[in-house]
Amino acid sequence: MSSKTEAARLVTDRSIAVSRSARDLDLSESVLRRWMRELTIAQAAAFPVGQMRADLAEIAVLKKEVVRLRAERDILKKAAAFSRARRYEIRLRPRGPPPAATP
């Protein structure tokens, strides 16, 4: 059991005032109240140890995908620029046989 859970249960199970518990634990009341709220909303998912909440895990996956997609986009931009430069370079070369030299 985590210390957050123990702190929240100190208030709920033992009926000790939030202000007094927060003072005793050297916490702000708002933090202790938030822990109590998280514990009552989803007891099993509150304060996961070594795990991310589902929404935070999804955000982390999406951030990695954004990084990968930006890298792919940058590679494609460079390839397109190189291709355009090669196309113009080829067009600048004269087509057909070189002109005959006049003596």
Secondary structure, DSSP 8 states (H G I E B T S, - for coil): --HHHHHHHHHHHHT--HHHHHHHHT--HHHHHHHHHHHHH-TTTSS-SS---HHHHHHHHHHHHHHHHHHHHHHHHHHHHHHHHHHHHHHHS--SS------
